[in-house]
């Protein structure tokens, strides 16, 4: 699992560039990539990638 944190309420496809590079480099060892942001919703961004609200960490 890879986690990246953004200080933003919106997450764009470009915010996943480093996670996508890691997924390609590690191929079948890459389980899932998450961008934690200040948004309100869980948003999938392709295969094994999603944006998740920071608030979800605390219930």
C-alpha distance matrix in Angstrom:
0.0 3.8 6.7 10.3 13.4 16.6 20.1 21.2 22.0 21.5 18.6 19.7 18.3 18.8 16.3 13.6 15.3 13.1 9.8 12.1 13.5 10.3 9.8 13.5 13.6 11.1 12.4 11.8 9.2 6.6 5.4 4.9 5.7 7.8 11.0 12.7 16.4 19.8 20.4 21.4 19.7 16.5 16.8 15.1 15.1 15.1 13.2 9.6 10.0 11.5 13.3 13.5 16.4 16.2 18.8 16.6 15.3 18.9 20.0
3.8 0.0 3.8 6.9 10.4 13.5 17.0 18.4 19.7 19.1 16.1 17.1 16.0 15.9 13.2 10.8 12.3 9.9 7.1 10.2 11.3 8.5 9.1 12.7 12.7 11.2 13.0 13.5 11.1 8.0 8.1 6.4 4.7 6.2 8.6 10.6 14.1 17.7 18.7 20.3 19.0 16.1 16.1 14.7 14.1 14.7 13.6 10.3 9.4 10.8 11.9 12.6 15.2 14.8 17.9 16.4 15.2 18.9 20.4
6.7 3.8 0.0 3.8 6.7 10.1 13.5 15.0 16.4 16.3 13.7 15.4 15.1 15.0 11.6 10.2 12.4 10.3 8.1 11.7 13.2 11.0 12.0 15.5 15.8 14.8 16.5 17.2 14.9 11.7 11.3 8.7 5.9 4.9 5.9 7.2 10.7 14.2 15.5 17.4 16.6 14.2 14.6 14.1 13.8 15.4 15.1 12.0 10.0 10.0 9.8 10.1 12.1 11.4 14.7 13.7 12.5 16.1 18.0
10.3 6.9 3.8 0.0 3.8 6.7 10.3 12.0 13.9 13.8 11.3 13.0 13.2 12.5 8.9 8.6 10.7 8.9 7.9 11.6 12.9 11.7 13.3 16.3 16.7 16.5 18.3 19.6 17.6 14.3 14.4 11.5 8.0 6.3 4.7 6.1 8.7 12.3 14.0 16.5 16.2 14.4 14.4 14.5 13.6 15.8 16.3 13.8 11.0 10.6 9.4 10.2 11.7 10.9 14.6 14.5 13.6 17.0 19.1
13.4 10.4 6.7 3.8 0.0 3.8 6.8 9.0 11.2 11.9 10.4 12.9 14.1 13.5 9.7 10.7 13.0 11.8 11.4 14.8 16.3 15.4 16.9 20.0 20.4 20.4 22.1 23.3 21.3 18.0 17.7 14.5 11.1 8.4 5.6 4.7 6.1 9.2 11.6 14.5 15.0 14.0 14.5 15.6 15.1 17.9 18.9 16.6 13.4 12.0 9.6 9.7 9.9 8.5 12.2 13.1 12.3 15.2 17.6
16.6 13.5 10.1 6.7 3.8 0.0 3.8 5.5 8.3 8.9 8.0 10.6 12.7 11.9 8.3 10.6 12.9 12.6 12.8 15.7 17.3 17.3 18.8 21.4 22.3 22.7 24.2 25.7 24.1 20.5 20.4 17.0 13.3 10.5 6.9 6.1 5.0 7.6 9.9 13.4 14.4 14.1 14.2 15.7 15.0 18.2 19.9 18.1 14.6 12.8 9.8 10.4 10.1 9.4 12.9 14.4 14.4 16.9 19.0
20.1 17.0 13.5 10.3 6.8 3.8 0.0 3.8 7.1 9.0 9.6 12.5 15.2 14.4 11.3 14.0 16.2 16.1 16.6 19.4 21.0 21.0 22.6 25.2 26.0 26.4 28.0 29.5 27.8 24.3 24.0 20.5 17.0 13.9 10.3 8.6 6.1 6.6 9.7 13.2 15.1 15.8 16.2 18.4 17.9 21.3 23.3 21.6 18.0 15.8 12.4 12.4 10.9 9.8 12.7 15.1 15.2 17.1 19.3
21.2 18.4 15.0 12.0 9.0 5.5 3.8 0.0 3.8 5.5 7.1 10.1 13.4 13.2 10.5 13.6 16.1 16.8 17.1 19.4 21.4 21.9 23.0 25.5 26.8 27.4 28.4 29.9 28.7 25.0 24.5 20.8 17.4 14.2 10.5 9.2 5.8 5.6 7.4 11.1 12.9 14.1 14.1 16.6 16.2 19.9 22.3 21.1 17.3 14.8 11.2 11.7 10.2 10.4 12.9 15.2 16.2 18.0 19.6
22.0 19.7 16.4 13.9 11.2 8.3 7.1 3.8 0.0 3.8 6.8 10.2 13.6 14.4 12.2 14.8 17.7 18.9 18.6 20.6 23.1 23.6 24.1 26.7 28.4 28.8 29.4 30.6 29.6 25.8 24.8 21.1 17.9 14.6 11.3 9.7 6.0 4.5 4.3 7.9 9.9 11.8 12.0 15.1 15.4 19.2 21.8 20.8 17.2 14.1 10.4 10.5 8.6 9.9 11.6 13.8 15.6 17.1 18.0
21.5 19.1 16.3 13.8 11.9 8.9 9.0 5.5 3.8 0.0 3.8 6.6 10.2 11.4 9.8 12.4 15.3 17.0 16.9 18.3 20.9 21.9 22.2 24.4 26.5 27.1 27.4 28.8 28.2 24.4 23.6 19.9 16.7 13.8 10.6 10.4 7.3 7.5 6.2 9.3 10.0 11.3 10.3 13.0 12.7 16.4 19.4 18.9 15.2 12.4 9.2 10.6 10.1 12.1 14.2 15.6 17.6 19.6 20.2
18.6 16.1 13.7 11.3 10.4 8.0 9.6 7.1 6.8 3.8 0.0 3.8 6.9 8.2 6.4 8.7 11.7 13.6 13.3 14.5 17.2 18.3 18.5 20.7 22.8 23.4 23.7 25.2 24.8 21.0 20.4 16.7 13.5 11.0 8.0 9.0 7.2 9.1 8.0 11.0 10.6 10.6 8.8 10.6 9.6 13.2 16.1 15.7 11.9 9.7 6.9 9.5 10.2 12.3 15.0 15.7 17.4 20.0 20.7
19.7 17.1 15.4 13.0 12.9 10.6 12.5 10.1 10.2 6.6 3.8 0.0 3.8 5.4 5.5 7.6 9.9 12.6 12.8 13.1 15.7 17.5 17.6 19.1 21.5 22.7 22.7 24.6 24.6 20.8 20.8 17.3 14.2 12.6 10.1 12.1 10.8 12.9 11.7 14.4 13.4 13.0 10.3 11.0 8.8 12.0 15.2 15.6 12.0 10.7 9.2 12.4 13.8 15.9 18.7 19.1 20.8 23.6 24.2
18.3 16.0 15.1 13.2 14.1 12.7 15.2 13.4 13.6 10.2 6.9 3.8 0.0 3.8 5.4 5.7 7.5 10.8 10.7 10.1 12.9 15.0 14.7 15.9 18.5 19.9 19.6 21.6 22.0 18.4 18.7 15.5 12.7 12.2 10.5 13.4 13.2 15.8 14.6 16.9 15.3 14.0 10.8 10.2 7.0 9.3 12.4 13.3 10.1 10.0 9.8 13.5 15.7 17.9 20.8 20.6 22.1 25.3 25.8
18.8 15.9 15.0 12.5 13.5 11.9 14.4 13.2 14.4 11.4 8.2 5.4 3.8 0.0 3.8 5.3 5.4 8.7 10.0 9.7 11.5 14.0 14.6 15.5 17.6 19.4 19.7 22.2 22.3 18.8 19.8 16.8 13.6 13.3 11.2 14.1 13.8 16.6 16.2 19.1 18.0 16.8 14.1 13.6 10.3 12.3 14.8 15.4 12.2 12.5 12.0 15.5 17.4 18.9 22.1 22.3 23.3 26.5 27.5
16.3 13.2 11.6 8.9 9.7 8.3 11.3 10.5 12.2 9.8 6.4 5.5 5.4 3.8 0.0 3.8 5.7 7.6 8.4 9.6 11.5 13.0 14.0 15.7 17.4 18.7 19.4 21.6 21.1 17.5 18.1 14.9 11.3 10.4 7.8 10.5 10.5 13.5 13.7 16.8 16.0 14.8 12.7 12.7 10.1 12.6 14.8 14.4 10.9 10.7 9.5 12.6 14.3 15.4 18.9 19.1 19.8 23.0 24.3
13.6 10.8 10.2 8.6 10.7 10.6 14.0 13.6 14.8 12.4 8.7 7.6 5.7 5.3 3.8 0.0 3.8 5.7 5.2 6.0 8.6 9.9 10.3 12.2 14.2 15.3 15.7 17.9 17.5 13.9 14.7 11.7 8.4 8.5 7.4 11.0 12.0 15.5 15.4 17.9 16.5 14.4 12.2 11.1 8.1 9.9 11.5 11.0 7.9 8.8 9.1 12.4 14.9 16.2 19.6 19.2 19.7 23.2 24.3
15.3 12.3 12.4 10.7 13.0 12.9 16.2 16.1 17.7 15.3 11.7 9.9 7.5 5.4 5.7 3.8 0.0 3.8 5.5 5.2 6.2 8.7 9.9 10.7 12.3 14.3 15.0 17.8 17.6 14.5 16.1 13.8 10.8 11.7 10.8 14.3 15.3 18.7 18.9 21.6 20.3 18.2 15.9 14.4 11.1 12.0 13.2 13.2 10.8 12.4 12.9 16.2 18.6 19.6 23.1 22.8 23.0 26.6 27.9
13.1 9.9 10.3 8.9 11.8 12.6 16.1 16.8 18.9 17.0 13.6 12.6 10.8 8.7 7.6 5.7 3.8 0.0 3.8 5.4 5.0 6.2 8.6 9.9 10.5 12.2 13.8 16.6 15.7 12.7 14.7 12.8 9.8 11.0 10.5 13.8 15.4 19.1 19.8 22.6 21.4 19.2 17.5 16.0 13.2 14.0 14.4 13.5 11.4 13.2 13.7 16.4 18.8 19.1 22.7 22.4 22.0 25.6 27.2
9.8 7.1 8.1 7.9 11.4 12.8 16.6 17.1 18.6 16.9 13.3 12.8 10.7 10.0 8.4 5.2 5.5 3.8 0.0 3.8 5.4 5.0 6.1 8.7 9.8 10.4 11.6 13.8 12.9 9.5 11.1 9.0 6.1 8.1 8.7 12.2 14.6 18.3 18.7 21.0 19.4 16.7 15.2 13.4 11.0 11.4 11.3 9.9 8.1 10.3 11.5 14.1 17.0 17.5 21.0 20.0 19.8 23.5 24.8
12.1 10.2 11.7 11.6 14.8 15.7 19.4 19.4 20.6 18.3 14.5 13.1 10.1 9.7 9.6 6.0 5.2 5.4 3.8 0.0 3.8 5.4 5.0 6.2 8.6 9.9 10.1 12.7 12.9 9.8 11.7 10.1 8.2 10.6 11.4 15.2 17.2 20.9 20.7 22.8 20.8 18.0 15.8 13.4 10.3 9.8 9.6 9.5 8.3 11.3 13.2 16.2 19.4 20.5 23.8 22.7 22.8 26.5 27.5
13.5 11.3 13.2 12.9 16.3 17.3 21.0 21.4 23.1 20.9 17.2 15.7 12.9 11.5 11.5 8.6 6.2 5.0 5.4 3.8 0.0 3.8 5.4 5.2 6.1 8.6 9.7 13.0 12.9 10.5 13.4 12.5 10.8 13.4 14.0 17.6 19.6 23.3 23.6 26.0 24.3 21.5 19.5 17.1 14.1 13.5 13.0 12.7 11.9 14.9 16.5 19.3 22.3 22.9 26.4 25.4 25.1 28.9 30.2
10.3 8.5 11.0 11.7 15.4 17.3 21.0 21.9 23.6 21.9 18.3 17.5 15.0 14.0 13.0 9.9 8.7 6.2 5.0 5.4 3.8 0.0 3.8 5.4 5.0 6.0 8.1 10.9 9.9 7.6 10.7 10.3 9.0 12.0 13.4 16.6 19.3 23.1 23.6 25.8 24.1 21.1 19.6 17.3 14.9 14.3 13.1 11.8 11.5 14.5 16.2 18.5 21.5 21.7 25.2 23.9 23.2 27.0 28.4
9.8 9.1 12.0 13.3 16.9 18.8 22.6 23.0 24.1 22.2 18.5 17.6 14.7 14.6 14.0 10.3 9.9 8.6 6.1 5.0 5.4 3.8 0.0 3.8 5.5 5.3 5.5 8.0 8.0 5.4 8.3 8.3 8.1 11.6 13.7 17.1 19.9 23.6 23.6 25.3 23.1 19.9 18.2 15.4 13.2 11.7 9.9 8.9 9.5 13.1 15.6 17.9 21.3 22.1 25.3 23.6 23.2 27.0 28.0
13.5 12.7 15.5 16.3 20.0 21.4 25.2 25.5 26.7 24.4 20.7 19.1 15.9 15.5 15.7 12.2 10.7 9.9 8.7 6.2 5.2 5.4 3.8 0.0 3.8 5.6 5.1 8.7 9.7 8.3 11.5 11.9 11.7 15.2 16.9 20.5 22.9 26.7 26.6 28.4 26.1 23.0 20.9 17.9 15.2 13.3 11.6 11.6 12.5 16.1 18.6 21.3 24.7 25.6 28.8 27.2 27.0 30.8 31.7
13.6 12.7 15.8 16.7 20.4 22.3 26.0 26.8 28.4 26.5 22.8 21.5 18.5 17.6 17.4 14.2 12.3 10.5 9.8 8.6 6.1 5.0 5.5 3.8 0.0 3.8 5.7 9.2 9.1 8.6 12.4 13.3 13.1 16.5 18.2 21.6 24.2 28.0 28.4 30.4 28.4 25.3 23.5 20.8 18.3 16.7 14.9 14.3 15.0 18.5 20.7 23.1 26.2 26.6 29.9 28.5 27.7 31.5 32.7
11.1 11.2 14.8 16.5 20.4 22.7 26.4 27.4 28.8 27.1 23.4 22.7 19.9 19.4 18.7 15.3 14.3 12.2 10.4 9.9 8.6 6.0 5.3 5.6 3.8 0.0 3.8 6.2 5.4 5.7 9.4 11.2 12.0 15.6 17.9 21.0 24.1 27.9 28.2 29.9 27.8 24.4 23.1 20.2 18.3 16.7 14.2 12.9 14.3 17.8 20.3 22.2 25.4 25.7 28.8 27.0 26.0 29.8 30.9
12.4 13.0 16.5 18.3 22.1 24.2 28.0 28.4 29.4 27.4 23.7 22.7 19.6 19.7 19.4 15.7 15.0 13.8 11.6 10.1 9.7 8.1 5.5 5.1 5.7 3.8 0.0 3.8 5.6 5.9 9.0 11.0 12.4 16.2 18.8 22.1 25.0 28.8 28.6 30.0 27.4 23.9 22.3 19.1 17.2 14.9 12.0 11.5 13.6 17.3 20.3 22.4 25.9 26.7 29.7 27.5 27.1 30.8 31.5
11.8 13.5 17.2 19.6 23.3 25.7 29.5 29.9 30.6 28.8 25.2 24.6 21.6 22.2 21.6 17.9 17.8 16.6 13.8 12.7 13.0 10.9 8.0 8.7 9.2 6.2 3.8 0.0 3.8 5.5 7.5 10.5 12.9 16.7 19.8 22.7 25.9 29.5 29.3 30.2 27.5 23.8 22.6 19.3 18.2 15.7 12.3 11.2 14.1 17.6 20.9 22.5 26.1 26.9 29.5 27.0 26.5 30.1 30.5
9.2 11.1 14.9 17.6 21.3 24.1 27.8 28.7 29.6 28.2 24.8 24.6 22.0 22.3 21.1 17.5 17.6 15.7 12.9 12.9 12.9 9.9 8.0 9.7 9.1 5.4 5.6 3.8 0.0 3.8 6.2 9.4 11.7 15.3 18.4 21.1 24.5 28.1 28.3 29.3 27.0 23.4 22.6 19.7 18.8 17.0 13.8 11.8 14.1 17.3 20.2 21.4 24.8 25.1 27.7 25.3 24.3 27.9 28.7
6.6 8.0 11.7 14.3 18.0 20.5 24.3 25.0 25.8 24.4 21.0 20.8 18.4 18.8 17.5 13.9 14.5 12.7 9.5 9.8 10.5 7.6 5.4 8.3 8.6 5.7 5.9 5.5 3.8 0.0 3.8 6.0 8.0 11.6 14.7 17.5 20.9 24.5 24.6 25.7 23.4 19.8 19.0 16.2 15.2 13.7 10.9 8.5 10.4 13.6 16.4 17.8 21.3 21.7 24.5 22.2 21.5 25.2 25.9
5.4 8.1 11.3 14.4 17.7 20.4 24.0 24.5 24.8 23.6 20.4 20.8 18.7 19.8 18.1 14.7 16.1 14.7 11.1 11.7 13.4 10.7 8.3 11.5 12.4 9.4 9.0 7.5 6.2 3.8 0.0 3.8 7.2 10.4 14.0 16.3 19.8 23.2 23.0 23.6 21.1 17.5 17.1 14.4 14.3 13.0 10.1 6.9 9.3 12.0 15.0 15.8 19.3 20.0 22.3 19.6 19.1 22.7 23.1
4.9 6.4 8.7 11.5 14.5 17.0 20.5 20.8 21.1 19.9 16.7 17.3 15.5 16.8 14.9 11.7 13.8 12.8 9.0 10.1 12.5 10.3 8.3 11.9 13.3 11.2 11.0 10.5 9.4 6.0 3.8 0.0 3.8 6.7 10.4 12.8 16.1 19.5 19.2 20.0 17.5 13.9 13.5 11.1 11.1 10.6 8.4 4.7 5.9 8.3 11.1 12.2 15.7 16.6 19.1 16.6 16.4 20.1 20.5
5.7 4.7 5.9 8.0 11.1 13.3 17.0 17.4 17.9 16.7 13.5 14.2 12.7 13.6 11.3 8.4 10.8 9.8 6.1 8.2 10.8 9.0 8.1 11.7 13.1 12.0 12.4 12.9 11.7 8.0 7.2 3.8 0.0 3.8 6.9 9.8 13.0 16.6 16.6 18.0 16.0 12.7 12.1 10.2 9.6 10.1 9.3 6.1 4.8 6.6 8.7 10.2 13.6 14.4 17.3 15.5 15.3 19.1 20.0
7.8 6.2 4.9 6.3 8.4 10.5 13.9 14.2 14.6 13.8 11.0 12.6 12.2 13.3 10.4 8.5 11.7 11.0 8.1 10.6 13.4 12.0 11.6 15.2 16.5 15.6 16.2 16.7 15.3 11.6 10.4 6.7 3.8 0.0 3.8 6.2 9.4 12.9 13.1 14.5 12.8 10.0 10.0 9.3 9.4 11.2 11.3 8.5 5.8 5.2 5.7 6.7 9.9 10.6 13.7 12.1 12.2 16.0 16.9
11.0 8.6 5.9 4.7 5.6 6.9 10.3 10.5 11.3 10.6 8.0 10.1 10.5 11.2 7.8 7.4 10.8 10.5 8.7 11.4 14.0 13.4 13.7 16.9 18.2 17.9 18.8 19.8 18.4 14.7 14.0 10.4 6.9 3.8 0.0 3.8 6.3 10.0 10.5 12.7 11.8 9.9 9.7 10.1 9.8 12.5 13.6 11.4 8.0 6.4 4.7 6.1 8.4 9.1 12.5 12.1 12.4 15.9 17.1
12.7 10.6 7.2 6.1 4.7 6.1 8.6 9.2 9.7 10.4 9.0 12.1 13.4 14.1 10.5 11.0 14.3 13.8 12.2 15.2 17.6 16.6 17.1 20.5 21.6 21.0 22.1 22.7 21.1 17.5 16.3 12.8 9.8 6.2 3.8 0.0 3.8 7.1 8.5 10.6 10.6 9.5 10.6 12.1 12.6 15.6 16.7 14.3 11.1 8.7 5.9 5.0 5.6 5.4 9.0 9.1 9.3 12.5 14.1
16.4 14.1 10.7 8.7 6.1 5.0 6.1 5.8 6.0 7.3 7.2 10.8 13.2 13.8 10.5 12.0 15.3 15.4 14.6 17.2 19.6 19.3 19.9 22.9 24.2 24.1 25.0 25.9 24.5 20.9 19.8 16.1 13.0 9.4 6.3 3.8 0.0 3.8 5.5 8.6 9.6 9.8 10.7 13.1 13.5 17.0 18.8 16.9 13.4 10.5 6.9 6.3 5.2 5.5 8.7 10.0 11.0 13.4 14.9
19.8 17.7 14.2 12.3 9.2 7.6 6.6 5.6 4.5 7.5 9.1 12.9 15.8 16.6 13.5 15.5 18.7 19.1 18.3 20.9 23.3 23.1 23.6 26.7 28.0 27.9 28.8 29.5 28.1 24.5 23.2 19.5 16.6 12.9 10.0 7.1 3.8 0.0 3.8 6.8 9.3 10.8 12.3 15.3 16.2 19.8 21.9 20.1 16.7 13.5 9.7 8.4 5.5 5.7 7.5 10.0 11.4 12.8 14.1
20.4 18.7 15.5 14.0 11.6 9.9 9.7 7.4 4.3 6.2 8.0 11.7 14.6 16.2 13.7 15.4 18.9 19.8 18.7 20.7 23.6 23.6 23.6 26.6 28.4 28.2 28.6 29.3 28.3 24.6 23.0 19.2 16.6 13.1 10.5 8.5 5.5 3.8 0.0 3.8 6.0 8.2 9.5 13.0 14.3 18.0 20.3 19.0 15.7 12.1 8.5 7.5 5.1 7.5 8.5 10.1 12.6 14.1 14.4
21.4 20.3 17.4 16.5 14.5 13.4 13.2 11.1 7.9 9.3 11.0 14.4 16.9 19.1 16.8 17.9 21.6 22.6 21.0 22.8 26.0 25.8 25.3 28.4 30.4 29.9 30.0 30.2 29.3 25.7 23.6 20.0 18.0 14.5 12.7 10.6 8.6 6.8 3.8 0.0 3.8 7.1 9.4 13.1 15.3 18.7 20.9 19.6 16.6 12.9 9.8 8.0 5.6 8.5 7.9 8.9 12.2 13.1 12.4
19.7 19.0 16.6 16.2 15.0 14.4 15.1 12.9 9.9 10.0 10.6 13.4 15.3 18.0 16.0 16.5 20.3 21.4 19.4 20.8 24.3 24.1 23.1 26.1 28.4 27.8 27.4 27.5 27.0 23.4 21.1 17.5 16.0 12.8 11.8 10.6 9.6 9.3 6.0 3.8 0.0 3.8 6.1 9.7 12.4 15.6 17.6 16.6 14.0 10.2 7.9 6.6 6.2 9.9 9.8 9.3 12.7 14.4 13.2
16.5 16.1 14.2 14.4 14.0 14.1 15.8 14.1 11.8 11.3 10.6 13.0 14.0 16.8 14.8 14.4 18.2 19.2 16.7 18.0 21.5 21.1 19.9 23.0 25.3 24.4 23.9 23.8 23.4 19.8 17.5 13.9 12.7 10.0 9.9 9.5 9.8 10.8 8.2 7.1 3.8 0.0 3.8 6.7 9.7 12.6 14.2 12.9 10.6 6.9 5.6 4.6 6.5 10.0 10.7 9.1 12.1 14.5 13.5
16.8 16.1 14.6 14.4 14.5 14.2 16.2 14.1 12.0 10.3 8.8 10.3 10.8 14.1 12.7 12.2 15.9 17.5 15.2 15.8 19.5 19.6 18.2 20.9 23.5 23.1 22.3 22.6 22.6 19.0 17.1 13.5 12.1 10.0 9.7 10.6 10.7 12.3 9.5 9.4 6.1 3.8 0.0 3.8 6.4 9.5 11.9 11.4 8.8 5.5 5.1 6.6 9.1 12.6 14.0 12.7 15.4 18.0 17.2
15.1 14.7 14.1 14.5 15.6 15.7 18.4 16.6 15.1 13.0 10.6 11.0 10.2 13.6 12.7 11.1 14.4 16.0 13.4 13.4 17.1 17.3 15.4 17.9 20.8 20.2 19.1 19.3 19.7 16.2 14.4 11.1 10.2 9.3 10.1 12.1 13.1 15.3 13.0 13.1 9.7 6.7 3.8 0.0 3.8 6.0 8.1 8.1 6.1 4.1 6.3 8.6 11.9 15.0 16.7 14.9 17.1 20.2 19.5
15.1 14.1 13.8 13.6 15.1 15.0 17.9 16.2 15.4 12.7 9.6 8.8 7.0 10.3 10.1 8.1 11.1 13.2 11.0 10.3 14.1 14.9 13.2 15.2 18.3 18.3 17.2 18.2 18.8 15.2 14.3 11.1 9.6 9.4 9.8 12.6 13.5 16.2 14.3 15.3 12.4 9.7 6.4 3.8 0.0 3.8 6.9 7.8 5.2 5.1 7.1 10.5 13.8 16.5 18.9 17.5 19.3 22.6 22.3
15.1 14.7 15.4 15.8 17.9 18.2 21.3 19.9 19.2 16.4 13.2 12.0 9.3 12.3 12.6 9.9 12.0 14.0 11.4 9.8 13.5 14.3 11.7 13.3 16.7 16.7 14.9 15.7 17.0 13.7 13.0 10.6 10.1 11.2 12.5 15.6 17.0 19.8 18.0 18.7 15.6 12.6 9.5 6.0 3.8 0.0 3.8 6.3 5.6 7.4 10.4 13.5 17.0 19.7 21.9 20.1 21.7 25.1 24.7
13.2 13.6 15.1 16.3 18.9 19.9 23.3 22.3 21.8 19.4 16.1 15.2 12.4 14.8 14.8 11.5 13.2 14.4 11.3 9.6 13.0 13.1 9.9 11.6 14.9 14.2 12.0 12.3 13.8 10.9 10.1 8.4 9.3 11.3 13.6 16.7 18.8 21.9 20.3 20.9 17.6 14.2 11.9 8.1 6.9 3.8 0.0 3.8 5.6 8.6 12.2 14.7 18.5 20.8 23.0 20.8 22.0 25.5 25.1
9.6 10.3 12.0 13.8 16.6 18.1 21.6 21.1 20.8 18.9 15.7 15.6 13.3 15.4 14.4 11.0 13.2 13.5 9.9 9.5 12.7 11.8 8.9 11.6 14.3 12.9 11.5 11.2 11.8 8.5 6.9 4.7 6.1 8.5 11.4 14.3 16.9 20.1 19.0 19.6 16.6 12.9 11.4 8.1 7.8 6.3 3.8 0.0 3.8 6.9 10.6 12.6 16.4 18.2 20.5 18.1 18.8 22.4 22.3
10.0 9.4 10.0 11.0 13.4 14.6 18.0 17.3 17.2 15.2 11.9 12.0 10.1 12.2 10.9 7.9 10.8 11.4 8.1 8.3 11.9 11.5 9.5 12.5 15.0 14.3 13.6 14.1 14.1 10.4 9.3 5.9 4.8 5.8 8.0 11.1 13.4 16.7 15.7 16.6 14.0 10.6 8.8 6.1 5.2 5.6 5.6 3.8 0.0 3.8 7.2 9.8 13.5 15.4 18.0 16.1 17.0 20.6 20.8
11.5 10.8 10.0 10.6 12.0 12.8 15.8 14.8 14.1 12.4 9.7 10.7 10.0 12.5 10.7 8.8 12.4 13.2 10.3 11.3 14.9 14.5 13.1 16.1 18.5 17.8 17.3 17.6 17.3 13.6 12.0 8.3 6.6 5.2 6.4 8.7 10.5 13.5 12.1 12.9 10.2 6.9 5.5 4.1 5.1 7.4 8.6 6.9 3.8 0.0 3.8 6.3 10.0 12.4 14.7 12.9 14.4 17.8 17.8
13.3 11.9 9.8 9.4 9.6 9.8 12.4 11.2 10.4 9.2 6.9 9.2 9.8 12.0 9.5 9.1 12.9 13.7 11.5 13.2 16.5 16.2 15.6 18.6 20.7 20.3 20.3 20.9 20.2 16.4 15.0 11.1 8.7 5.7 4.7 5.9 6.9 9.7 8.5 9.8 7.9 5.6 5.1 6.3 7.1 10.4 12.2 10.6 7.2 3.8 0.0 3.8 6.9 9.4 11.9 11.0 12.7 15.9 16.1
13.5 12.6 10.1 10.2 9.7 10.4 12.4 11.7 10.5 10.6 9.5 12.4 13.5 15.5 12.6 12.4 16.2 16.4 14.1 16.2 19.3 18.5 17.9 21.3 23.1 22.2 22.4 22.5 21.4 17.8 15.8 12.2 10.2 6.7 6.1 5.0 6.3 8.4 7.5 8.0 6.6 4.6 6.6 8.6 10.5 13.5 14.7 12.6 9.8 6.3 3.8 0.0 3.8 6.5 8.5 7.2 9.1 12.2 12.3
16.4 15.2 12.1 11.7 9.9 10.1 10.9 10.2 8.6 10.1 10.2 13.8 15.7 17.4 14.3 14.9 18.6 18.8 17.0 19.4 22.3 21.5 21.3 24.7 26.2 25.4 25.9 26.1 24.8 21.3 19.3 15.7 13.6 9.9 8.4 5.6 5.2 5.5 5.1 5.6 6.2 6.5 9.1 11.9 13.8 17.0 18.5 16.4 13.5 10.0 6.9 3.8 0.0 3.8 5.2 5.5 7.9 10.1 10.5
16.2 14.8 11.4 10.9 8.5 9.4 9.8 10.4 9.9 12.1 12.3 15.9 17.9 18.9 15.4 16.2 19.6 19.1 17.5 20.5 22.9 21.7 22.1 25.6 26.6 25.7 26.7 26.9 25.1 21.7 20.0 16.6 14.4 10.6 9.1 5.4 5.5 5.7 7.5 8.5 9.9 10.0 12.6 15.0 16.5 19.7 20.8 18.2 15.4 12.4 9.4 6.5 3.8 0.0 3.8 5.4 5.8 7.9 9.7
18.8 17.9 14.7 14.6 12.2 12.9 12.7 12.9 11.6 14.2 15.0 18.7 20.8 22.1 18.9 19.6 23.1 22.7 21.0 23.8 26.4 25.2 25.3 28.8 29.9 28.8 29.7 29.5 27.7 24.5 22.3 19.1 17.3 13.7 12.5 9.0 8.7 7.5 8.5 7.9 9.8 10.7 14.0 16.7 18.9 21.9 23.0 20.5 18.0 14.7 11.9 8.5 5.2 3.8 0.0 3.8 5.3 5.6 6.7
16.6 16.4 13.7 14.5 13.1 14.4 15.1 15.2 13.8 15.6 15.7 19.1 20.6 22.3 19.1 19.2 22.8 22.4 20.0 22.7 25.4 23.9 23.6 27.2 28.5 27.0 27.5 27.0 25.3 22.2 19.6 16.6 15.5 12.1 12.1 9.1 10.0 10.0 10.1 8.9 9.3 9.1 12.7 14.9 17.5 20.1 20.8 18.1 16.1 12.9 11.0 7.2 5.5 5.4 3.8 0.0 3.8 5.4 5.2
15.3 15.2 12.5 13.6 12.3 14.4 15.2 16.2 15.6 17.6 17.4 20.8 22.1 23.3 19.8 19.7 23.0 22.0 19.8 22.8 25.1 23.2 23.2 27.0 27.7 26.0 27.1 26.5 24.3 21.5 19.1 16.4 15.3 12.2 12.4 9.3 11.0 11.4 12.6 12.2 12.7 12.1 15.4 17.1 19.3 21.7 22.0 18.8 17.0 14.4 12.7 9.1 7.9 5.8 5.3 3.8 0.0 3.8 5.8
18.9 18.9 16.1 17.0 15.2 16.9 17.1 18.0 17.1 19.6 20.0 23.6 25.3 26.5 23.0 23.2 26.6 25.6 23.5 26.5 28.9 27.0 27.0 30.8 31.5 29.8 30.8 30.1 27.9 25.2 22.7 20.1 19.1 16.0 15.9 12.5 13.4 12.8 14.1 13.1 14.4 14.5 18.0 20.2 22.6 25.1 25.5 22.4 20.6 17.8 15.9 12.2 10.1 7.9 5.6 5.4 3.8 0.0 3.8
20.0 20.4 18.0 19.1 17.6 19.0 19.3 19.6 18.0 20.2 20.7 24.2 25.8 27.5 24.3 24.3 27.9 27.2 24.8 27.5 30.2 28.4 28.0 31.7 32.7 30.9 31.5 30.5 28.7 25.9 23.1 20.5 20.0 16.9 17.1 14.1 14.9 14.1 14.4 12.4 13.2 13.5 17.2 19.5 22.3 24.7 25.1 22.3 20.8 17.8 16.1 12.3 10.5 9.7 6.7 5.2 5.8 3.8 0.0
